[in-house]
Amino acid sequence: MNRLQLARCIDHTVLKPEAGEREIRAVIAEALEYGFAAVCVNSGWIKLVRRLLDGAGKNGSNHAAAACGVVGFPFGAAETTVKVFEAQMCVNSGADEIDMVIWLPALMLGDFDRARKDVEEVVKAAKGVCGKTIVKVILETAILNESQIAMGCQAAGEGGADFVKTSTGFHPAGGASVQAVRWLKQYSGSLRVKASGGIRDLATAQAMLAAGADRLGCSASVAIINSLPH
């Protein structure tokens, strides 16, 4: 895999709450320079991301990055109606992709209907604004066992999502693991898999891709790419 091929697997991410406009602009510039798949930010920054990406396209940028906004982040603990509103706002503001955090107690307690409905309503809201919107469902796999992960994958699939995703990167239990990615791949059916949380070097990125990840969420994206030879 060459540098551009790897870059096209990465959502270049800045989600820390104290990130300001300078950091958002820097991440966008890096995404355009390296050819990352998406710029992933908190929902309040989507309008800026959309404006700058569109401006770069008009100026002849060779690589189009998607604008990705997180919903229900980082806990997934808001009512589904709140997530629905945030998803609609993100897409109306220019998001191409949504990364939502599922209602975690549903997975922990085996409440499949609640988990599916949480996903379904957000997907319906996002795709209702724009049918091409990609929705990724964050399961927070570090706190789940295999059967809970399998249920999360089923809920995401039946809810109409496009991806299942390991982690927010903010939970004390940890982020992505190779085993979690393997389980997501095993149980996700036709859904794609995104690994995120703690992917800070090339070896970890390559391990996640080898385990079945289609996309990676990273804040150390530039360092990872620069570890590959030209």
NUKOLRO-529328 format. One line per 3 residues: number of its first residue (from 1); for each residue x, y negated, z negated of N, C-alpha, C, O, CB. Coordinates in steps of 0.1 Angstrom, whole numbers. Glycine has a CB too. Layout:
NUM = X:Y:Z:X:Y:Z:X:Y:Z:X:Y:Z:X:Y:Z | ...;
//
This chain:
1 = 8:12:0:0:0:0:9:-12:0:18:-14:-9:-10:0:-12 | 6:-21:10:14:-34:10:8:-45:1:-2:-42:-5:16:-39:25 | 15:-56:1:10:-67:-8:-4:-72:-5:-12:-74:-14:20:-78:-7;
4 = -7:-73:8:-20:-78:11:-31:-68:8:-42:-71:4:-21:-83:26 | -28:-55:11:-38:-45:8:-41:-44:-7:-52:-42:-11:-32:-31:13 | -30:-45:-15:-33:-45:-29:-40:-58:-34:-49:-57:-42:-19:-45:-37;
7 = -37:-69:-28:-44:-82:-31:-58:-81:-29:-67:-86:-36:-38:-94:-24 | -62:-75:-18:-76:-74:-14:-84:-64:-23:-96:-63:-22:-78:-69:0 | -77:-58:-32:-84:-50:-43:-86:-57:-56:-91:-52:-65:-76:-37:-45;
10 = -81:-69:-57:-80:-76:-70:-90:-88:-70:-90:-97:-61:-66:-81:-72 | -97:-89:-81:-105:-101:-85:-96:-109:-94:-93:-105:-105:-119:-97:-92 | -91:-120:-89:-82:-129:-97:-91:-136:-107:-100:-143:-104:-74:-139:-88;
13 = -87:-135:-120:-97:-138:-131:-91:-148:-141:-80:-147:-145:-100:-125:-138 | -100:-157:-144:-97:-166:-156:-110:-167:-164:-120:-175:-159:-91:-180:-152 | -111:-161:-175:-124:-160:-183:-122:-165:-197:-132:-165:-205:-129:-146:-183;
16 = -110:-169:-201:-109:-174:-215:-117:-187:-216:-117:-195:-207:-94:-176:-218 | -124:-188:-228:-133:-199:-229:-127:-213:-229:-134:-223:-225:-141:-198:-242 | -114:-214:-232:-108:-227:-232:-102:-231:-219:-96:-242:-218:-97:-227:-243;
19 = -103:-223:-209:-98:-226:-195:-104:-239:-190:-116:-241:-190:-100:-215:-185 | -96:-248:-185:-101:-261:-180:-100:-261:-165:-96:-252:-158:-93:-272:-186 | -103:-273:-159:-104:-274:-145:-90:-272:-138:-89:-266:-127:-109:-288:-141;
22 = -79:-276:-145:-66:-274:-139:-63:-259:-137:-58:-255:-127:-55:-280:-148 | -67:-251:-147:-65:-236:-146:-74:-230:-135:-70:-221:-128:-67:-230:-159 | -86:-235:-134:-95:-230:-124:-90:-233:-110:-90:-224:-101:-109:-236:-126;
25 = -85:-245:-108:-80:-249:-95:-67:-241:-92:-65:-237:-80:-76:-264:-95 | -59:-238:-102:-47:-230:-100:-50:-216:-95:-44:-210:-86:-38:-230:-112 | -60:-210:-102:-64:-196:-98:-70:-196:-84:-67:-186:-77:-75:-191:-108;
28 = -77:-206:-80:-83:-206:-67:-71:-207:-56:-71:-200:-46:-93:-218:-65 | -62:-216:-59:-50:-218:-50:-43:-205:-49:-38:-201:-38:-41:-229:-55 | -41:-198:-60:-34:-185:-59:-42:-174:-52:-36:-166:-44:-31:-180:-73;
31 = -55:-174:-53:-63:-165:-46:-62:-167:-31:-61:-157:-24:-78:-166:-51 | -62:-179:-27:-61:-182:-13:-47:-179:-8:-45:-174:4:-64:-197:-10 | -37:-182:-16:-23:-179:-11:-20:-164:-10:-14:-160:0:-13:-185:-21;
34 = -25:-156:-19:-22:-142:-19:-32:-134:-12:-29:-122:-9:-20:-138:-33 | -44:-139:-10:-54:-131:-4:-62:-122:-13:-67:-111:-9:-48:-123:7 | -64:-126:-25:-72:-118:-35:-87:-117:-30:-92:-126:-23:-72:-124:-49;
37 = -93:-107:-35:-107:-104:-30:-117:-114:-35:-126:-118:-28:-111:-90:-35 | -115:-119:-48:-124:-128:-54:-117:-136:-65:-107:-133:-70:-136:-120:-60 | -124:-147:-68:-120:-155:-80:-132:-153:-90:-143:-156:-87:-118:-171:-76;
40 = -128:-148:-102:-138:-145:-112:-138:-154:-123:-127:-155:-130:-137:-130:-116 | -148:-161:-126:-149:-172:-136:-162:-172:-144:-171:-165:-140:-147:-186:-129 | -162:-179:-155:-174:-181:-162:-184:-189:-154:-180:-197:-145:-171:-188:-176;
43 = -197:-187:-156:-207:-193:-147:-206:-208:-146:-210:-213:-136:-220:-189:-152 | -202:-215:-156:-201:-230:-156:-191:-235:-145:-192:-247:-142:-198:-235:-169 | -183:-226:-140:-173:-231:-130:-176:-227:-116:-169:-230:-107:-159:-225:-134;
46 = -187:-220:-114:-190:-215:-100:-191:-226:-90:-186:-225:-79:-203:-207:-101 | -198:-237:-93:-199:-248:-84:-186:-253:-79:-184:-255:-67:-207:-259:-90 | -176:-255:-88:-163:-259:-84:-156:-249:-75:-150:-252:-65:-155:-262:-97;
49 = -157:-236:-79:-151:-226:-72:-156:-225:-57:-149:-224:-48:-153:-212:-78 | -170:-226:-56:-176:-226:-43:-171:-238:-35:-168:-236:-23:-191:-226:-45 | -171:-249:-41:-167:-261:-33:-153:-260:-28:-150:-264:-17:-169:-274:-42;
52 = -144:-256:-37:-130:-255:-33:-127:-244:-23:-119:-245:-13:-121:-253:-45 | -134:-232:-24:-132:-222:-14:-138:-226:-1:-132:-223:10:-139:-209:-19 | -149:-233:-1:-155:-237:12:-146:-248:18:-144:-248:31:-169:-243:10;
55 = -140:-256:10:-131:-266:15:-118:-260:22:-113:-265:32:-127:-276:5 | -113:-249:15:-102:-243:20:-105:-236:34:-97:-236:43:-96:-232:11 | -117:-230:35:-121:-224:48:-122:-234:59:-118:-231:70:-134:-218:46;
58 = -126:-246:56:-127:-256:66:-113:-261:70:-111:-266:82:-135:-268:61 | -104:-259:61:-90:-264:64:-82:-252:70:-70:-254:72:-83:-269:51 | -88:-241:74:-81:-231:81:-75:-220:73:-65:-214:77:-71:-237:90;
61 = -79:-218:60:-73:-208:52:-76:-194:59:-86:-191:64:-79:-208:38 | -65:-186:58:-66:-173:65:-74:-162:57:-79:-153:63:-52:-167:68 | -75:-164:44:-80:-154:36:-92:-159:28:-91:-169:21:-70:-148:26;
64 = -104:-153:30:-116:-158:23:-118:-150:10:-120:-138:11:-129:-156:33 | -117:-157:-1:-120:-151:-14:-134:-153:-17:-140:-163:-14:-111:-156:-25 | -141:-143:-24:-154:-144:-29:-154:-152:-42:-144:-152:-49:-161:-131:-30;
67 = -165:-159:-45:-167:-165:-58:-175:-155:-66:-186:-151:-62:-175:-179:-56 | -170:-152:-78:-176:-142:-87:-179:-149:-100:-170:-155:-106:-167:-130:-88 | -191:-148:-105:-195:-153:-118:-199:-142:-128:-205:-133:-124:-206:-164:-117;
70 = -195:-144:-140:-199:-134:-150:-212:-138:-157:-216:-150:-158:-188:-132:-161 | -220:-128:-161:-233:-130:-166:-235:-122:-179:-231:-110:-180:-244:-126:-156 | -240:-128:-190:-241:-121:-202:-228:-118:-209:-226:-109:-216:-249:-108:-201;
73 = -218:-126:-205:-204:-124:-209:-201:-130:-222:-205:-142:-224:-195:-128:-198 | -193:-124:-231:-186:-111:-229:-194:-100:-237:-189:-88:-237:-173:-111:-234 | -205:-103:-243:-211:-93:-252:-223:-85:-246:-226:-74:-251:-216:-99:-265;
76 = -229:-90:-236:-241:-84:-231:-253:-84:-240:-263:-77:-237:-238:-70:-227 | -252:-92:-250:-262:-91:-261:-274:-101:-259:-283:-101:-268:-256:-94:-274 | -274:-109:-249:-286:-118:-247:-297:-110:-241:-296:-99:-235:-282:-129:-237;
79 = -309:-116:-243:-321:-110:-237:-319:-109:-222:-313:-117:-216:-334:-118:-241 | -325:-99:-216:-324:-97:-201:-329:-110:-194:-324:-114:-184:-332:-85:-197 | -339:-117:-199:-345:-129:-193:-334:-140:-192:-334:-148:-183:-357:-134:-200;
82 = -325:-140:-202:-314:-150:-202:-304:-146:-191:-299:-155:-184:-308:-151:-216 | -301:-134:-190:-292:-129:-180:-298:-132:-166:-290:-136:-157:-289:-114:-182 | -311:-130:-164:-317:-132:-152:-315:-147:-148:-312:-150:-136:-332:-129:-153;
85 = -318:-156:-157:-316:-170:-154:-302:-173:-150:-299:-181:-141:-321:-179:-166 | -292:-168:-158:-278:-171:-155:-274:-165:-141:-267:-172:-134:-269:-165:-166 | -279:-153:-138:-276:-148:-125:-282:-156:-114:-275:-159:-104:-281:-133:-124;
88 = -294:-161:-115:-300:-169:-105:-292:-182:-104:-290:-187:-92:-315:-172:-108 | -288:-188:-115:-281:-200:-115:-267:-198:-107:-263:-207:-99:-278:-205:-129 | -261:-187:-111:-248:-185:-104:-249:-184:-89:-241:-190:-82:-242:-172:-110;
91 = -259:-176:-85:-260:-174:-70:-265:-187:-63:-260:-191:-53:-270:-163:-67 | -274:-194:-70:-278:-207:-65:-266:-217:-64:-266:-226:-56:-289:-213:-73 | -256:-215:-73:-245:-224:-73:-234:-220:-64:-223:-227:-62:-239:-225:-87;
94 = -236:-208:-57:-226:-204:-47:-219:-191:-50:-209:-188:-43:-216:-214:-45 | -223:-183:-60:-216:-171:-63:-219:-160:-53:-231:-159:-49:-220:-165:-77 | -209:-153:-48:-211:-142:-39:-213:-129:-46:-219:-120:-42:-199:-141:-29;
97 = -207:-129:-58:-207:-117:-67:-210:-120:-81:-207:-131:-86:-193:-110:-66 | -217:-111:-88:-220:-112:-102:-214:-100:-110:-216:-89:-106:-236:-113:-104 | -208:-103:-121:-203:-92:-130:-211:-94:-143:-209:-103:-150:-188:-93:-133;
100 = -221:-85:-145:-229:-86:-157:-225:-76:-167:-221:-65:-164:-244:-84:-153 | -227:-80:-180:-225:-70:-191:-238:-64:-195:-248:-71:-198:-218:-77:-203 | -238:-51:-194:-251:-43:-197:-254:-45:-212:-246:-48:-220:-249:-29:-194;
103 = -267:-42:-216:-271:-42:-230:-265:-30:-237:-270:-19:-235:-287:-42:-231 | -254:-32:-244:-246:-21:-249:-253:-12:-259:-251:0:-259:-234:-27:-256 | -262:-18:-268:-269:-9:-277:-277:2:-270:-279:13:-275:-278:-16:-286;
106 = -282:-1:-258:-289:9:-251:-281:21:-247:-285:33:-248:-295:3:-238 | -268:19:-243:-259:30:-240:-255:37:-253:-254:49:-253:-247:24:-233 | -253:30:-264:-249:36:-276:-260:45:-282:-257:55:-288:-245:25:-286;
109 = -272:41:-280:-284:48:-286:-291:57:-277:-300:64:-280:-293:38:-292 | -286:58:-264:-293:67:-254:-306:62:-249:-314:70:-244:-295:80:-260 | -308:48:-249:-320:43:-244:-319:39:-229:-316:28:-225:-324:30:-252;
112 = -321:50:-221:-318:48:-207:-327:38:-200:-322:30:-192:-320:61:-199 | -340:38:-204:-349:28:-197:-345:14:-200:-346:6:-191:-363:31:-203 | -341:11:-212:-336:-3:-215:-324:-7:-207:-323:-18:-202:-334:-4:-230;
115 = -315:3:-206:-302:0:-198:-306:-2:-184:-301:-12:-178:-292:12:-200 | -314:7:-178:-317:5:-164:-325:-8:-161:-322:-15:-151:-326:17:-159 | -334:-11:-170:-342:-23:-168:-333:-36:-169:-335:-45:-162:-353:-24:-179;
118 = -323:-36:-178:-314:-47:-179:-307:-50:-166:-306:-61:-162:-304:-45:-191 | -302:-39:-160:-295:-40:-147:-305:-44:-136:-302:-53:-128:-288:-27:-143 | -316:-37:-136:-326:-39:-125:-331:-53:-124:-332:-59:-113:-338:-30:-127;
121 = -334:-59:-135:-339:-73:-135:-328:-83:-131:-331:-93:-123:-344:-77:-149 | -316:-81:-135:-305:-90:-130:-302:-88:-115:-300:-98:-108:-292:-87:-138 | -302:-76:-111:-300:-73:-97:-311:-80:-88:-308:-86:-78:-299:-58:-94;
124 = -323:-78:-93:-335:-83:-86:-333:-99:-85:-336:-105:-74:-348:-79:-92 | -329:-105:-96:-328:-119:-96:-317:-124:-87:-319:-134:-79:-325:-124:-110 | -305:-118:-88:-294:-122:-79:-296:-120:-65:-294:-129:-56:-281:-115:-84;
127 = -301:-108:-61:-304:-105:-47:-316:-112:-42:-318:-114:-30:-305:-90:-45 | -325:-116:-51:-336:-124:-47:-333:-138:-42:-339:-143:-33:-346:-125:-58 | -322:-143:-47:-316:-156:-42:-309:-154:-29:-310:-161:-19:-307:-163:-53;
130 = -300:-143:-29:-293:-140:-17:-291:-125:-17:-285:-119:-25:-279:-147:-17 | -296:-119:-7:-296:-104:-6:-283:-98:-4:-281:-86:-7:-305:-100:6 | -273:-106:-1:-259:-101:1:-251:-101:-12:-240:-96:-12:-252:-109:12;
133 = -257:-106:-23:-250:-107:-35:-245:-93:-40:-253:-84:-41:-258:-114:-46 | -233:-92:-44:-228:-80:-50:-229:-81:-65:-225:-91:-71:-213:-77:-45 | -234:-70:-71:-236:-70:-86:-228:-59:-91:-229:-47:-87:-251:-69:-90;
136 = -219:-62:-101:-211:-52:-108:-216:-52:-122:-219:-62:-128:-196:-56:-107 | -217:-40:-128:-222:-37:-141:-211:-33:-151:-204:-23:-149:-233:-27:-141 | -208:-41:-161:-197:-39:-170:-203:-30:-181:-213:-33:-188:-191:-52:-176;
139 = -197:-18:-184:-202:-9:-194:-194:-9:-207:-199:-4:-217:-201:5:-188 | -183:-16:-207:-174:-16:-219:-170:-2:-223:-174:3:-234:-181:-24:-231 | -164:5:-214:-161:19:-216:-153:23:-228:-153:35:-232:-155:24:-203;
142 = -145:14:-233:-136:18:-244:-144:22:-257:-139:28:-266:-127:6:-248 | -157:17:-258:-165:21:-270:-175:32:-267:-183:35:-275:-172:9:-275 | -174:38:-255:-184:48:-250:-177:62:-249:-165:63:-246:-190:44:-237;
145 = -185:72:-251:-180:86:-247:-184:89:-233:-191:81:-226:-186:96:-258 | -181:101:-229:-183:105:-215:-198:105:-212:-202:100:-201:-178:119:-213 | -207:110:-220:-221:111:-217:-227:97:-217:-236:94:-209:-228:119:-227;
148 = -222:88:-225:-227:74:-225:-223:67:-212:-230:59:-206:-222:66:-237 | -210:69:-208:-206:64:-195:-214:69:-183:-217:62:-174:-191:67:-193 | -217:82:-184:-225:88:-173:-238:82:-173:-244:79:-162:-226:103:-175;
151 = -245:79:-184:-258:73:-185:-257:58:-179:-266:54:-172:-263:73:-199 | -246:51:-183:-244:38:-178:-243:37:-163:-249:28:-156:-232:31:-184 | -236:47:-157:-235:48:-143:-249:50:-136:-252:44:-126:-225:59:-138;
154 = -256:59:-142:-270:62:-137:-279:50:-138:-286:47:-128:-276:74:-145 | -278:43:-149:-286:31:-151:-282:20:-140:-291:14:-135:-284:25:-165 | -269:19:-138:-265:9:-128:-269:13:-114:-274:4:-106:-249:8:-128;
157 = -268:26:-111:-273:30:-98:-287:29:-95:-292:24:-85:-269:45:-96 | -295:33:-105:-310:32:-104:-314:17:-105:-325:14:-100:-317:40:-114 | -306:9:-111:-310:-5:-112:-306:-13:-99:-310:-25:-99:-303:-11:-124;
160 = -299:-7:-90:-297:-13:-77:-283:-20:-76:-281:-28:-67:-307:-23:-74 | -274:-18:-86:-261:-24:-86:-252:-19:-75:-255:-9:-69:-254:-23:-100 | -241:-25:-73:-231:-21:-63:-219:-15:-68:-212:-7:-62:-227:-33:-54;
163 = -215:-19:-81:-203:-14:-87:-207:-11:-102:-216:-16:-108:-192:-25:-87 | -199:-2:-108:-198:-1:-122:-183:-5:-126:-174:-3:-118:-201:14:-127 | -182:-11:-137:-170:-17:-141:-166:-13:-156:-175:-11:-164:-170:-33:-140;
166 = -154:-12:-159:-150:-6:-172:-152:-16:-183:-159:-13:-192:-135:-3:-171 | -147:-28:-182:-146:-36:-194:-146:-51:-192:-145:-56:-181:-133:-33:-201 | -149:-59:-203:-148:-73:-202:-134:-78:-204:-130:-89:-200:-157:-79:-213;
169 = -126:-70:-211:-113:-74:-216:-113:-82:-229:-102:-86:-234:-106:-83:-205 | -124:-83:-235:-126:-91:-247:-130:-82:-259:-130:-87:-270:-136:-102:-245 | -133:-70:-257:-137:-61:-268:-125:-56:-276:-115:-52:-270:-145:-49:-263;
172 = -125:-56:-289:-114:-51:-297:-111:-36:-295:-100:-32:-298:-116:-53:-311 | -120:-28:-290:-118:-14:-287:-108:-12:-275:-102:-1:-274:-131:-7:-284 | -106:-22:-267:-97:-21:-256:-103:-23:-243:-115:-26:-241:-90:-8:-257;
175 = -95:-21:-232:-99:-24:-219:-100:-11:-211:-105:-1:-216:-90:-33:-212 | -96:-12:-198:-97:0:-189:-87:11:-193:-76:8:-198:-94:-5:-175 | -91:23:-190:-82:34:-192:-83:43:-179:-93:42:-172:-85:43:-205;
178 = -73:51:-176:-73:60:-165:-85:70:-166:-92:72:-157:-60:67:-163 | -87:75:-178:-98:84:-180:-111:78:-178:-120:84:-172:-97:90:-194 | -113:66:-183:-126:59:-181:-129:57:-166:-140:59:-161:-126:46:-188;
181 = -118:53:-158:-120:51:-144:-124:65:-137:-132:65:-128:-107:46:-138 | -117:75:-142:-121:88:-136:-135:92:-139:-142:97:-130:-112:99:-142 | -140:89:-151:-154:92:-154:-163:83:-146:-174:88:-141:-157:90:-169;
184 = -160:70:-144:-168:62:-136:-169:67:-122:-179:67:-116:-163:47:-136 | -158:71:-116:-157:77:-103:-166:89:-102:-173:92:-92:-143:80:-99 | -165:98:-112:-172:110:-112:-187:109:-113:-194:116:-106:-168:119:-124;
187 = -192:99:-120:-206:97:-123:-213:86:-115:-225:84:-116:-208:96:-137 | -205:79:-107:-211:67:-101:-218:69:-88:-224:60:-83:-200:57:-99 | -217:81:-83:-224:84:-70:-218:75:-59:-206:75:-56:-239:82:-71;
190 = -227:67:-53:-223:59:-42:-218:45:-46:-213:37:-38:-235:57:-32 | -219:42:-59:-214:30:-64:-199:29:-64:-192:39:-65:-219:27:-79 | -194:17:-61:-179:15:-62:-175:12:-77:-184:10:-85:-175:3:-54;
193 = -162:13:-79:-157:12:-93:-147:1:-94:-138:-1:-86:-150:26:-97 | -149:-7:-105:-140:-18:-108:-133:-15:-122:-140:-13:-131:-146:-32:-108 | -120:-16:-122:-113:-14:-135:-108:-28:-139:-102:-35:-131:-101:-4:-133;
196 = -110:-31:-152:-106:-44:-157:-103:-43:-172:-109:-34:-179:-116:-55:-154 | -95:-52:-177:-91:-52:-191:-78:-45:-193:-77:-33:-194:-102:-45:-199 | -68:-54:-195:-54:-49:-199:-46:-44:-187:-36:-37:-189:-56:-38:-208;
199 = -50:-48:-175:-42:-44:-163:-32:-55:-160:-36:-65:-154:-51:-41:-150 | -20:-54:-165:-10:-65:-165:2:-62:-157:11:-71:-156:-7:-69:-179 | 4:-50:-152:16:-47:-144:12:-38:-132:2:-32:-132:26:-40:-153;
202 = 22:-37:-124:20:-29:-111:17:-14:-114:8:-9:-108:32:-30:-102 | 24:-8:-123:22:6:-126:8:9:-131:2:18:-127:32:11:-137 | 3:0:-140:-11:2:-144:-21:0:-133:-31:7:-132:-14:-8:-156;
205 = -19:-10:-125:-28:-13:-114:-28:-1:-104:-39:4:-100:-23:-25:-106 | -16:5:-101:-16:16:-92:-22:28:-98:-29:36:-91:-1:19:-89 | -21:30:-111:-27:42:-118:-42:41:-118:-49:51:-116:-22:42:-133;
208 = -48:29:-119:-62:27:-119:-67:30:-105:-78:36:-103:-66:12:-123 | -60:25:-95:-65:28:-81:-64:43:-78:-73:48:-71:-56:20:-71 | -53:49:-82:-52:63:-80:-63:71:-87:-67:82:-82:-38:68:-85;
211 = -68:66:-98:-79:73:-106:-92:71:-99:-102:78:-103:-79:68:-120 | -93:62:-90:-106:60:-83:-111:46:-82:-122:44:-77:-116:69:-88 | -104:36:-88:-109:23:-87:-109:17:-73:-99:19:-66:-101:14:-97;
214 = -119:10:-69:-119:3:-57:-115:-12:-58:-110:-18:-49:-133:4:-51 | -117:-17:-70:-114:-31:-73:-108:-32:-87:-111:-24:-96:-127:-40:-72 | -99:-42:-89:-93:-44:-102:-96:-59:-106:-96:-68:-98:-78:-42:-101;
217 = -98:-60:-119:-100:-74:-124:-87:-77:-132:-84:-70:-142:-112:-75:-133 | -80:-88:-128:-67:-91:-134:-65:-106:-136:-69:-114:-127:-56:-85:-126 | -59:-110:-147:-54:-123:-148:-39:-124:-145:-34:-135:-142:-57:-129:-162;
220 = -33:-113:-145:-18:-112:-142:-16:-108:-127:-6:-102:-123:-11:-102:-151 | -26:-112:-119:-26:-107:-105:-13:-111:-97:-8:-103:-90:-38:-113:-98 | -9:-124:-99:3:-128:-91:15:-120:-95:23:-116:-86:5:-143:-94;
223 = 17:-118:-108:29:-110:-112:28:-96:-107:38:-90:-103:30:-110:-128 | 16:-90:-107:15:-77:-101:18:-76:-86:26:-67:-82:0:-72:-103 | 13:-85:-79:16:-86:-64:31:-88:-62:37:-82:-53:8:-97:-57;
226 = 37:-97:-70:51:-100:-68:60:-89:-72:72:-89:-69:55:-113:-76 | 55:-78:-79:63:-67:-82:65:-57:-70:73:-48:-70:56:-59:-94 | 56:-59:-60:58:-51:-48:68:-58:-38:69:-70:-38:44:-50:-40;
229 = 75:-50:-31:84:-56:-21:77:-63:-10:65:-59:-7:94:-46:-16 | 83:-72:-4:76:-79:8:75:-69:20:70:-73:30:84:-92:12;
//
